[in-house]
Amino acid sequence: MEAPKQSTWHKTKVLFLGDEAKSKEETKLVRKLDFFILTYCCFSSFFNFLDRAAFANAYVAGLREELDLDGNQYSILLSLATVGYTIGQIPHGIVIQKIAPRIWLPSCVLVWAGLTMATAACKNFAQLAAIRFLLGLVEASTYCGTIYIIGSWYKPREIAKRTAIFTASGQAGTMFAGIMMTAIHRGMDGLAGLAGWKWVFIIDGIITCPIAIFGYLWFPDTPETTKAPFFRPSEKQLALDRLPPKKADGHNINPWSLAKRVFGSPAFYILCSFSFVCAALEAYCIQNCFLLFLKYYNQHFTQTEVNTFPLGIQGVSIVANLLASVYIDATGKRVPMGVLACALQAVSVVLLMIPNISFAGTFVGFYLSGTAYIVNPLLFGWANIICQRGGDDALRSVTLFAMNTTANILYTFWGIAFYNASDAPYWRKGGIAMSCIIVLLLSMLWVVHWLDNWTAKKYPEISVLEAIRLDLVDKEAPMAPSDKKLSMEASVDKVKN
C-alpha cells in the first residue's frame, strides 16, 4: 500500500520542524527536550566559543603588547588549548557513561568559568600557556557531550537541525565576543586599573556560571537514566520507544570490552578520518585568519573595525549551518551538502590565493569561508545516526569524542604549519593545503555514504521501527517470523527509496 500523499502545509511543517511527532504526547515530549536540552547545550556552547573568540580579540586589543607576545607564541597558545582539548576528549566520553551528564557537564562549565577569569591575572607567556591548556582540557566535555546527548534523545530526522542550532549558538558566541570586546574597549578600559582585555575575561567567567546552575537543576541526562521531575513515566517510556533499542551492556566501559567494540567497528575508523578532513575545511575560520589580516593592515582599519568585521564570517556560518540542516532533515540526504561545502570553499581559496587582490575581494573570500561550517550538521548528525543503530551508547560516545579528538589533533600542527600568524596577511601554504583537503573530502563523502547504507542493512530492525513511524508497514498486523523478516527487508527498501 502506498503512503498517503501529504499536504503542502504538512510538508512545510516537517521541513522546518523536522520529523513530525505521531501523537500529542510525542509533540509535548519533543518540545520539553528542545527546551531543557537545547537551552543548556546552546548556552554552554555560546560561552565556550565566547571564551575562544575573546582570547583572539584580546590578543589584538592589548594582550599581545602587555605580555610581549609574538605571532609564533600566539599560534603556540592556540595549539596548547587544542592539545588540552584533544587529550580531554576520550576521558570525557567515558566518564559520562558512569557519572550523570547532569553532574559532570555543568561541573566542567564551572571550572572553565574560573579558569577564564584567571586568564586576566596572567603576567607572562608561561602562565597564559598553562591556563589555555587547562581550559582546553575542561572545555573538551562540551561539544561532543552535547552531540552525544542529542543522539540519545532525538530521532534521525530531528538530529541535523538540533546539531545546527547547537553549533550556531557557538558561532553566536564568537560574534558576541567581538561586540563585547568593542563595548569593553570603549567603556571599561582602565577601570580599576585593569586593561580592557582583562575585563573581557572577568566578565566572560562571571556570566558563564548561571548556565552551570541551570544544568545541575534541569538537565535530563539520557532516556534510560533520567530522573528529571518534568518527565512523566509515560514520557520516559516514549523517549525510549521512539529510538533504536539499547543493548543491555550499552554503557559498559570495561576497558577490554570497550576496546574490542571500538577498535572492531569500521565506523570508528571511517568517521574519525572523515572528521579529520572536515576539520581541515574550517581552517580559515578556526585560525582567525581574517582577524590577523585586519590587524596586519591596522593603518587602514580602526580597532573597532578589526573586532567587528570578522563577525560577518560567523553570520555566514550560522545561516549556512541552519539552511544545510533544514535540507538534511527534510530529505535525509547529506552528500549534496558536502559537495556544496567543498564547492564554496574552492571559490574562497581562489579569491584568497590571488596576490594583491583588493580588500573587497579578500573580504568576500573570508566571508565565504564561513560556509565551511556546513560540515558540522553533516558530520556529527550523520555519525550520530550511524552509531545509534547498534544500540551501544558507550561505543557511540567514544566514537563521537574520538572524532573530535582526530579533528583537534589536526590543529595541534595544522595552524602552525599552514596558517601561522607570522605569515599574515597572505597564507599561500594554507591555500594549497585547503585545495588538497577539498579533493579529499569529496572522496570521503562517498565512503561515509557507503557506511550509512551498510549499517542500515546490518541493523534492519531499526529501519523497520522507522518504517512503522512513517506508516509504511502495519504494526498491528500479526505475522509469522519468516514473514516478519521479509517485511523488514521490504520496509528497509521503502525507507531507503
C-alpha angles and dihedrals in degrees: 000000000000119000113255116262114259125229123245090248091052092050091047092051092050090047093059102027100037130228104005121241117248097218142020089254092055091047090053091048093052091049090052090049091050092051102043100033102035094041092057096037096046094048093046089050090047092056092040092058091038089063093048094048092041089059092053091047092046090052092060094039102060109302092097093054097041094051093035095236127168131211094264092052089052090055090047091052090052089049093048090055088049091050091053090045091050096047091050097053105084095038090054090048091054097041094057089060089068106021113059111255086227087067103031102045098048090045089057089050091055092049094050091047088058093046091049091056090046089060088073090063096054114122102182146015095269094056092046091049092054092049093048092050093050091046090054090049093054098037089056088084096066114063103043092030086063094043088052093050092048089053090049095059111023132074121239095262091050098051106075096058093045089049090049093048090050092048091045090055088060090051089050088055089054090051092048091052090065092047092046092048091051093049094046093044088056101039111023107030105126095011110146087358093293126127118241094250090058092053088053092062094042093051092042091056095046096051091047095063099074092061089058089055090050089053094051091052106038114011105121102213111209129328095254095048105030119129094176109148093215092068118083117217090252090054092051090052092046090052088057095042095054094057134059112284116266122237116248090242094035092126095044110132098176099147097233095043093045092047092052092049094046100043092040092058118094088202090065094060097039096046094045090052090047091051091051091055095043091053091054089056089065095053099115090055100039094049091051090232094161091054090051090047091055092046090053090055094042090139087070098041134049122231089255091055092047089055098041108037093070089059087082090069091057091047090054091047093052093051093044091048095052097042092049091050092050089054093046096049092043097049105021087227121126108166094076091057091051091051090048092051090052093048093051092048090051089059090047091052092050091053095046094045094059108100117231093006114165121270088251092057092047091049091053091049094051095043090050090053087070089075087074087085088075084089093068099075087033095053106037097029090053092045092050092053094046093048094042092067096070095054092226105129096179090054091047092049094049092045093052093047091044089054089056089045093057090046091054095043083063092058095050086077109005096079094045092047101043111010104035115164089231089063093062132161097025123037105191094162089050092054092052091048091049092052090055092047092053091056092046093049092052088056094046092054091068092047092055090044088057090049090052092054092043095054091045089057093043092056103034093159088067091055090050090055088055091044090055090052089051089051092241093130133032106248092189097055114102117231141174119253091254091050090047090056091051090047090052091052093047091047092051089055091049093050092049092049 
